[in-house]
Amino acid sequence: MKRRVWCFWALLPVFWTCGDGPTGTTDDIEQQYLFEVEHINMAWIPRWVGSVIERDGSVYAYDRSEVGWPRTSSTLFAEDELRDKYSVARRLIGHVDADVLVRQFERIRGVGDDFDETIRLCADAGVLTYRAWRYHSAEGLYEPLTLREEGDVGRRNTSDAAEALAEWLRELIPTLDGALAMPFNEGLCTP
């Protein structure tokens, strides 16, 4: 009998964690911008469009095709720089449920910097980039984490978290009403 009770107490933490969702809420997310899907193509007519997912789950489309974006930094971005980037032709196109958003946000910390070989895929298709933002709160700066690229060049971040996030974004974006940057069909301009 004592052995059964001991086994129960030893396994109790496992039972508590099985099937549990994320432990935080969107209120625990410190950064404003979480994910971005962006398509840039300057081959024939300038096209710079995308979608951004914010901490409250709102998904906005933006269109910088006619104005570009004169960034002031190269690898880290201040929040006001990103706010400027996402402000042109900004419109609400969807919403991500809080539990899904928190679960996907928690994956950002597991995104590594492990890429497969960059390959030339298509011509004049531009580059579609799936990105997560890692926030450095001490400096108040955002670090872009490339998850996947499609189009003229193809590249995959092969860390488990990056691949899961890229797949989630590839499935989410087509379900939004009015997304401008759509995934390429698998096998066509995709790594």
Accessible surface in RSA format (square Angstrom, percent):
REM  Atomic radii and reference values for relative SASA: ProtOr
REM  Chains: A
REM  Algorithm: Lee & Richards
REM  Probe-radius: 1.40
REM  Slices: 20
REM RES _ NUM      All-atoms   Total-Side   Main-Chain    Non-polar    All polar
REM                ABS   REL    ABS   REL    ABS   REL    ABS   REL    ABS   REL
RES MET A   1   173.41  89.8 132.12  87.4  41.30  98.3 118.10 100.4  55.32  73.3
RES LYS A   2   182.67  89.1 174.58 107.1   8.09  19.3 120.38 108.3  62.29  66.4
RES ARG A   3   192.87  81.0 184.97  94.3   7.91  18.8  68.12  93.1 124.76  75.6
RES ARG A   4   184.41  77.4 176.84  90.1   7.57  18.0  60.42  82.6 123.98  75.1
RES VAL A   5    68.46  45.0  65.94  59.7   2.51   6.1  68.44  59.5   0.01   0.0
RES TRP A   6   171.17  68.7 166.68  80.7   4.49  10.5 141.00  75.2  30.16  48.9
RES CYS A   7    49.02  37.1  48.00  53.5   1.03   2.4  18.25  46.2  30.77  33.2
RES PHE A   8   102.95  51.5  97.24  60.2   5.71  14.9 102.45  62.1   0.50   1.4
RES TRP A   9   153.49  61.6 143.09  69.3  10.40  24.4 129.46  69.0  24.03  39.0
RES ALA A  10    52.14  47.9  23.37  36.1  28.76  65.4  35.62  50.2  16.52  43.8
RES LEU A  11    88.15  49.1  88.15  63.1   0.00   0.0  88.15  61.9   0.00   0.0
RES LEU A  12    25.09  14.0  25.09  18.0   0.00   0.0  25.09  17.6   0.00   0.0
RES PRO A  13    70.59  51.4  68.94  62.8   1.66   6.0  70.08  57.9   0.51   3.2
RES VAL A  14    78.12  51.4  75.88  68.7   2.24   5.4  78.06  67.8   0.06   0.2
RES PHE A  15   117.93  59.0 102.04  63.2  15.88  41.3 102.90  62.4  15.03  43.0
RES TRP A  16   163.74  65.7 155.78  75.4   7.97  18.7 135.97  72.5  27.77  45.1
RES THR A  17    95.32  67.8  82.57  83.7  12.75  30.4  67.99  91.3  27.33  41.3
RES CYS A  18    82.42  62.3  60.55  67.5  21.88  51.4  32.96  83.5  49.46  53.3
RES GLY A  19    86.52 106.7   0.00   N/A  86.52 106.7  44.34 121.7  42.17  94.5
RES ASP A  20    94.90  66.5  66.66  66.4  28.24  66.8  21.54  50.7  73.36  73.2
RES GLY A  21    43.66  53.8   0.00   N/A  43.66  53.8  22.72  62.3  20.94  46.9
RES PRO A  22    33.34  24.3   8.04   7.3  25.30  92.0  13.21  10.9  20.13 125.1
RES THR A  23   135.98  96.7  98.65 100.0  37.33  89.0  79.29 106.5  56.69  85.7
RES GLY A  24    23.26  28.7   0.00   N/A  23.26  28.7  13.62  37.4   9.65  21.6
RES THR A  25    76.12  54.1  72.28  73.3   3.84   9.2  71.21  95.7   4.91   7.4
RES THR A  26    28.95  20.6  26.35  26.7   2.60   6.2   4.01   5.4  24.94  37.7
RES ASP A  27   134.97  94.5 102.58 102.1  32.39  76.6  32.25  75.9 102.72 102.4
RES ASP A  28   102.01  71.5  71.05  70.7  30.96  73.2  32.01  75.3  70.00  69.8
RES ILE A  29     7.43   4.2   2.66   2.0   4.77  11.5   2.89   2.1   4.54  12.3
RES GLU A  30   115.01  66.0  93.63  70.8  21.38  50.9  47.56  92.0  67.45  55.1
RES GLN A  31     7.29   4.1   6.77   4.9   0.52   1.2   0.15   0.3   7.14   5.4
RES GLN A  32    38.70  21.6  38.51  28.1   0.20   0.5   8.14  17.3  30.56  23.2
RES TYR A  33     7.12   3.3   7.12   4.1   0.00   0.0   0.00   0.0   7.12   8.8
RES LEU A  34     0.00   0.0   0.00   0.0   0.00   0.0   0.00   0.0   0.00   0.0
RES PHE A  35     0.07   0.0   0.07   0.0   0.00   0.0   0.07   0.0   0.00   0.0
RES GLU A  36     0.96   0.5   0.00   0.0   0.96   2.3   0.96   1.9   0.00   0.0
RES VAL A  37     1.38   0.9   1.32   1.2   0.07   0.2   1.32   1.1   0.07   0.2
RES GLU A  38     7.48   4.3   7.02   5.3   0.47   1.1   0.54   1.0   6.95   5.7
RES HIS A  39    23.43  12.8  23.43  16.3   0.00   0.0  17.98  18.5   5.45   6.3
RES ILE A  40    51.44  29.3  47.96  35.7   3.49   8.4  47.96  34.5   3.49   9.5
RES ASN A  41    24.95  17.2  23.53  22.7   1.41   3.4   2.47   6.0  22.47  21.7
RES MET A  42   104.96  54.4  76.46  50.6  28.50  67.8  70.13  59.6  34.82  46.1
RES ALA A  43    48.10  44.2   8.01  12.4  40.10  91.2  20.28  28.6  27.83  73.7
RES TRP A  44   204.29  82.0 172.60  83.5  31.69  74.4 164.86  87.9  39.44  64.0
RES ILE A  45   138.95  79.1 131.68  98.1   7.27  17.5 132.10  95.1   6.85  18.6
RES PRO A  46    73.61  53.6  67.75  61.8   5.86  21.3  67.75  55.9   5.86  36.4
RES ARG A  47    90.97  38.2  90.86  46.3   0.11   0.3  33.05  45.2  57.92  35.1
RES TRP A  48    23.56   9.5  23.56  11.4   0.00   0.0  23.56  12.6   0.00   0.0
RES VAL A  49     1.32   0.9   1.32   1.2   0.00   0.0   1.32   1.1   0.00   0.0
RES GLY A  50     0.00   0.0   0.00   N/A   0.00   0.0   0.00   0.0   0.00   0.0
RES SER A  51     1.22   1.0   0.48   0.6   0.74   1.7   0.48   1.0   0.74   1.0
RES VAL A  52     0.11   0.1   0.11   0.1   0.00   0.0   0.11   0.1   0.00   0.0
RES ILE A  53     2.23   1.3   2.23   1.7   0.00   0.0   2.23   1.6   0.00   0.0
RES GLU A  54     8.83   5.1   8.83   6.7   0.00   0.0   0.00   0.0   8.83   7.2
RES ARG A  55    83.84  35.2  83.84  42.7   0.00   0.0  13.96  19.1  69.88  42.4
RES ASP A  56    82.95  58.1  69.16  68.8  13.79  32.6  37.14  87.4  45.80  45.7
RES GLY A  57     0.18   0.2   0.00   N/A   0.18   0.2   0.18   0.5   0.00   0.0
RES SER A  58    11.71   9.9  11.71  15.6   0.00   0.0   0.22   0.5  11.48  16.1
RES VAL A  59     0.00   0.0   0.00   0.0   0.00   0.0   0.00   0.0   0.00   0.0
RES TYR A  60    43.24  20.2  43.24  24.6   0.00   0.0  11.74   8.8  31.50  38.8
RES ALA A  61     0.25   0.2   0.25   0.4   0.00   0.0   0.25   0.4   0.00   0.0
RES TYR A  62     0.00   0.0   0.00   0.0   0.00   0.0   0.00   0.0   0.00   0.0
RES ASP A  63    46.31  32.4  42.04  41.8   4.27  10.1   6.05  14.2  40.26  40.1
RES ARG A  64    10.15   4.3   9.70   4.9   0.45   1.1   0.00   0.0  10.15   6.1
RES SER A  65    22.88  19.3  14.97  20.0   7.91  18.2  12.15  25.9  10.73  15.0
RES GLU A  66   172.55  99.1 134.77 102.0  37.78  89.9  54.98 106.3 117.57  96.0
RES VAL A  67    87.87  57.8  59.22  53.6  28.65  69.0  67.89  59.0  19.98  54.2
RES GLY A  68    23.08  28.5   0.00   N/A  23.08  28.5  20.02  54.9   3.05   6.8
RES TRP A  69    19.47   7.8   4.37   2.1  15.10  35.5   1.65   0.9  17.82  28.9
RES PRO A  70   108.41  79.0  87.67  79.9  20.74  75.4  99.99  82.6   8.42  52.3
RES ARG A  71   128.29  53.9  99.26  50.6  29.03  69.1  14.97  20.5 113.32  68.7
RES THR A  72   117.87  83.8  79.73  80.8  38.14  90.9  78.14 105.0  39.74  60.1
RES SER A  73    41.22  34.8  24.92  33.3  16.30  37.6  35.51  75.6   5.72   8.0
RES SER A  74    95.75  80.9  70.41  94.0  25.34  58.4  49.85 106.2  45.90  64.3
RES THR A  75    93.82  66.7  91.07  92.3   2.75   6.6  69.66  93.6  24.16  36.5
RES LEU A  76    64.14  35.7  61.27  43.8   2.87   7.2  61.27  43.0   2.87   7.7
RES PHE A  77     6.02   3.0   5.94   3.7   0.08   0.2   6.02   3.7   0.00   0.0
RES ALA A  78    29.98  27.6  29.66  45.8   0.32   0.7  29.66  41.8   0.32   0.8
RES GLU A  79    51.22  29.4  49.21  37.2   2.01   4.8  17.46  33.8  33.76  27.6
RES ASP A  80    90.53  63.4  82.40  82.0   8.13  19.2  31.37  73.8  59.17  59.0
RES GLU A  81    25.94  14.9  21.24  16.1   4.70  11.2  21.69  42.0   4.25   3.5
RES LEU A  82     0.00   0.0   0.00   0.0   0.00   0.0   0.00   0.0   0.00   0.0
RES ARG A  83   122.00  51.2 120.47  61.4   1.53   3.6  58.41  79.8  63.59  38.5
RES ASP A  84    67.78  47.5  62.17  61.9   5.61  13.3  23.93  56.3  43.85  43.7
RES LYS A  85     4.79   2.3   4.79   2.9   0.00   0.0   0.00   0.0   4.79   5.1
RES TYR A  86     0.35   0.2   0.17   0.1   0.18   0.5   0.23   0.2   0.12   0.1
RES SER A  87    58.79  49.7  40.49  54.0  18.30  42.2  31.20  66.4  27.59  38.7
RES VAL A  88    43.13  28.4  38.55  34.9   4.58  11.0  43.13  37.5   0.00   0.0
RES ALA A  89    64.69  59.5  33.17  51.2  31.52  71.7  52.48  73.9  12.21  32.3
RES ARG A  90    92.25  38.7  63.72  32.5  28.53  67.9  28.00  38.3  64.25  38.9
RES ARG A  91   103.11  43.3  97.07  49.5   6.04  14.4  61.15  83.6  41.96  25.4
RES LEU A  92   111.79  62.3  84.15  60.2  27.64  69.5  84.15  59.1  27.64  74.4
RES ILE A  93     9.10   5.2   0.14   0.1   8.95  21.6   5.30   3.8   3.80  10.3
RES GLY A  94    21.21  26.2   0.00   N/A  21.21  26.2  20.04  55.0   1.17   2.6
RES HIS A  95   111.07  60.7  84.42  58.7  26.64  68.2  59.47  61.3  51.60  60.0
RES VAL A  96     6.65   4.4   3.30   3.0   3.35   8.1   6.31   5.5   0.35   0.9
RES ASP A  97    94.97  66.5  88.79  88.4   6.18  14.6  14.18  33.4  80.79  80.6
RES ALA A  98    56.56  52.0  49.17  75.9   7.39  16.8  50.73  71.4   5.83  15.4
RES ASP A  99    81.24  56.9  73.96  73.6   7.28  17.2  35.26  83.0  45.98  45.9
RES VAL A 100    39.84  26.2  39.84  36.1   0.00   0.0  39.84  34.6   0.00   0.0
RES LEU A 101     0.09   0.0   0.09   0.1   0.00   0.0   0.09   0.1   0.00   0.0
RES VAL A 102     5.45   3.6   5.45   4.9   0.00   0.0   5.45   4.7   0.00   0.0
RES ARG A 103    95.17  40.0  93.74  47.8   1.43   3.4  43.74  59.8  51.43  31.2
RES GLN A 104    12.87   7.2  12.87   9.4   0.00   0.0   0.00   0.0  12.87   9.8
RES PHE A 105    46.27  23.1  44.25  27.4   2.02   5.2  44.25  26.8   2.02   5.8
RES GLU A 106    51.02  29.3  44.30  33.5   6.73  16.0  17.01  32.9  34.01  27.8
RES ARG A 107    88.51  37.2  82.59  42.1   5.92  14.1  21.10  28.8  67.42  40.9
RES ILE A 108     7.36   4.2   7.36   5.5   0.00   0.0   7.36   5.3   0.00   0.0
RES ARG A 109   181.39  76.2 154.92  79.0  26.47  63.0  76.81 105.0 104.58  63.4
RES GLY A 110    44.71  55.1   0.00   N/A  44.71  55.1  30.42  83.5  14.29  32.0
RES VAL A 111     7.93   5.2   0.18   0.2   7.75  18.7   0.18   0.2   7.75  21.0
RES GLY A 112    28.45  35.1   0.00   N/A  28.45  35.1  24.30  66.7   4.15   9.3
RES ASP A 113   121.34  85.0  98.84  98.4  22.50  53.2  36.28  85.4  85.06  84.8
RES ASP A 114    81.67  57.2  76.53  76.2   5.14  12.2  22.66  53.3  59.01  58.9
RES PHE A 115    64.15  32.1  29.91  18.5  34.24  89.1  30.07  18.2  34.08  97.5
RES ASP A 116    46.55  32.6  32.87  32.7  13.68  32.4  31.91  75.1  14.63  14.6
RES GLU A 117   141.59  81.3 121.37  91.8  20.22  48.1  52.37 101.3  89.22  72.8
RES THR A 118    72.56  51.6  53.01  53.7  19.55  46.6  38.96  52.3  33.60  50.8
RES ILE A 119    73.21  41.7  69.02  51.4   4.19  10.1  73.21  52.7   0.00   0.0
RES ARG A 120   175.58  73.7 148.39  75.6  27.19  64.7  76.90 105.1  98.68  59.8
RES LEU A 121    56.99  31.7  22.93  16.4  34.05  85.6  26.55  18.6  30.44  81.9
RES CYS A 122    31.12  23.5  17.51  19.5  13.61  32.0  16.24  41.2  14.87  16.0
RES ALA A 123    80.36  73.9  56.98  87.9  23.38  53.2  57.77  81.4  22.59  59.8
RES ASP A 124    71.69  50.2  57.61  57.3  14.08  33.3   8.94  21.0  62.75  62.6
RES ALA A 125    19.41  17.8   9.95  15.4   9.45  21.5  17.99  25.3   1.42   3.8
RES GLY A 126     4.71   5.8   0.00   N/A   4.71   5.8   4.71  12.9   0.00   0.0
RES VAL A 127    42.33  27.9  40.95  37.1   1.39   3.3  40.95  35.6   1.39   3.8
RES LEU A 128     1.03   0.6   1.03   0.7   0.00   0.0   1.03   0.7   0.00   0.0
RES THR A 129     8.93   6.4   8.93   9.1   0.00   0.0   0.39   0.5   8.53  12.9
RES TYR A 130     0.00   0.0   0.00   0.0   0.00   0.0   0.00   0.0   0.00   0.0
RES ARG A 131    35.74  15.0  35.74  18.2   0.00   0.0   2.09   2.9  33.65  20.4
RES ALA A 132     0.00   0.0   0.00   0.0   0.00   0.0   0.00   0.0   0.00   0.0
RES TRP A 133     3.62   1.5   3.62   1.8   0.00   0.0   3.62   1.9   0.00   0.0
RES ARG A 134    63.89  26.8  63.16  32.2   0.73   1.7  28.01  38.3  35.88  21.7
RES TYR A 135    53.86  25.1  31.75  18.1  22.10  57.5   6.04   4.5  47.82  58.9
RES HIS A 136    60.93  33.3  55.58  38.6   5.35  13.7  37.12  38.3  23.81  27.7
RES SER A 137    61.95  52.4  41.09  54.8  20.86  48.1   7.92  16.9  54.04  75.7
RES ALA A 138   101.30  93.1  54.79  84.6  46.51 105.8  67.70  95.3  33.60  89.0
RES GLU A 139   113.00  64.9  83.42  63.1  29.58  70.4  48.65  94.1  64.35  52.5
RES GLY A 140    25.83  31.9   0.00   N/A  25.83  31.9  16.80  46.1   9.03  20.2
RES LEU A 141    47.42  26.4  47.42  33.9   0.00   0.0  47.42  33.3   0.00   0.0
RES TYR A 142     0.00   0.0   0.00   0.0   0.00   0.0   0.00   0.0   0.00   0.0
RES GLU A 143    48.90  28.1  48.90  37.0   0.00   0.0   9.74  18.8  39.17  32.0
RES PRO A 144    39.62  28.9  25.72  23.4  13.90  50.5  25.72  21.2  13.90  86.4
RES LEU A 145    15.95   8.9  12.94   9.3   3.00   7.6  15.95  11.2   0.00   0.0
RES THR A 146    24.59  17.5  19.74  20.0   4.86  11.6   2.11   2.8  22.49  34.0
RES LEU A 147     1.22   0.7   0.00   0.0   1.22   3.1   0.00   0.0   1.22   3.3
RES ARG A 148    19.89   8.4  19.89  10.1   0.00   0.0   1.22   1.7  18.67  11.3
RES GLU A 149    26.42  15.2  26.42  20.0   0.00   0.0   0.15   0.3  26.27  21.4
RES GLU A 150     0.00   0.0   0.00   0.0   0.00   0.0   0.00   0.0   0.00   0.0
RES GLY A 151     0.00   0.0   0.00   N/A   0.00   0.0   0.00   0.0   0.00   0.0
RES ASP A 152    25.26  17.7  25.26  25.1   0.00   0.0   3.99   9.4  21.27  21.2
RES VAL A 153    34.94  23.0  34.94  31.6   0.00   0.0  34.94  30.4   0.00   0.0
RES GLY A 154     0.04   0.0   0.00   N/A   0.04   0.0   0.00   0.0   0.04   0.1
RES ARG A 155    58.37  24.5  58.31  29.7   0.06   0.1   4.19   5.7  54.18  32.8
RES ARG A 156    75.27  31.6  75.27  38.4   0.00   0.0  11.85  16.2  63.42  38.4
RES ASN A 157     1.77   1.2   1.62   1.6   0.16   0.4   0.00   0.0   1.77   1.7
RES THR A 158    53.53  38.1  39.56  40.1  13.97  33.3  26.05  35.0  27.49  41.6
RES SER A 159    15.19  12.8   8.20  10.9   6.99  16.1  15.19  32.3   0.00   0.0
RES ASP A 160   126.43  88.6 114.85 114.3  11.58  27.4  39.09  92.0  87.34  87.1
RES ALA A 161    15.45  14.2   9.06  14.0   6.40  14.5  13.28  18.7   2.17   5.7
RES ALA A 162     0.00   0.0   0.00   0.0   0.00   0.0   0.00   0.0   0.00   0.0
RES GLU A 163    61.11  35.1  54.84  41.5   6.27  14.9  25.05  48.5  36.06  29.4
RES ALA A 164    33.28  30.6  20.64  31.9  12.64  28.8  29.79  42.0   3.49   9.3
RES LEU A 165     0.00   0.0   0.00   0.0   0.00   0.0   0.00   0.0   0.00   0.0
RES ALA A 166     4.83   4.4   4.83   7.5   0.00   0.0   4.83   6.8   0.00   0.0
RES GLU A 167    85.39  49.0  84.34  63.8   1.05   2.5  40.28  77.9  45.11  36.8
RES TRP A 168    32.32  13.0  28.85  14.0   3.47   8.1  25.29  13.5   7.04  11.4
RES LEU A 169     0.31   0.2   0.31   0.2   0.00   0.0   0.31   0.2   0.00   0.0
RES ARG A 170    29.32  12.3  22.56  11.5   6.76  16.1   3.93   5.4  25.39  15.4
RES GLU A 171   108.29  62.2  96.12  72.7  12.16  29.0  42.18  81.6  66.11  54.0
RES LEU A 172    27.84  15.5  23.00  16.5   4.83  12.2  27.56  19.4   0.28   0.7
RES ILE A 173     0.45   0.3   0.45   0.3   0.00   0.0   0.45   0.3   0.00   0.0
RES PRO A 174    65.38  47.7  42.16  38.4  23.22  84.4  42.27  34.9  23.11 143.6
RES THR A 175   104.99  74.7  68.91  69.9  36.08  86.0  69.71  93.6  35.28  53.3
RES LEU A 176    21.17  11.8   8.06   5.8  13.11  33.0   9.73   6.8  11.45  30.8
RES ASP A 177   124.52  87.2 112.65 112.1  11.87  28.1  36.66  86.3  87.86  87.6
RES GLY A 178    33.59  41.4   0.00   N/A  33.59  41.4  26.70  73.3   6.89  15.4
RES ALA A 179    15.23  14.0   0.19   0.3  15.04  34.2   0.19   0.3  15.04  39.8
RES LEU A 180    51.43  28.6  44.67  32.0   6.76  17.0  47.54  33.4   3.89  10.5
RES ALA A 181     0.10   0.1   0.00   0.0   0.10   0.2   0.10   0.1   0.00   0.0
RES MET A 182    89.67  46.4  74.89  49.6  14.78  35.2  73.06  62.1  16.60  22.0
RES PRO A 183    24.59  17.9   8.19   7.5  16.40  59.6   8.19   6.8  16.40 101.9
RES PHE A 184    38.64  19.3  32.12  19.9   6.52  17.0  37.18  22.5   1.46   4.2
RES ASN A 185   111.54  76.9 104.42 100.9   7.12  17.2  23.52  56.6  88.02  85.1
RES GLU A 186   113.83  65.4  85.48  64.7  28.35  67.5  62.30 120.5  51.53  42.1
RES GLY A 187    71.64  88.3   0.00   N/A  71.64  88.3  37.17 102.0  34.47  77.2
RES LEU A 188   103.76  57.8 102.89  73.6   0.87   2.2 103.69  72.8   0.07   0.2
RES CYS A 189    14.14  10.7   7.26   8.1   6.87  16.2   0.14   0.3  14.00  15.1
RES THR A 190    13.16   9.4   0.78   0.8  12.38  29.5   0.00   0.0  13.16  19.9
RES PRO A 191    36.47  26.6   2.10   1.9  34.37 124.9  22.49  18.6  13.98  86.9
END  Absolute sums over single chains surface
CHAIN  1 A    10571.8       8473.3       2098.5       5875.9       4695.9
END  Absolute sums over all chains
TOTAL         10571.8       8473.3       2098.5       5875.9       4695.9
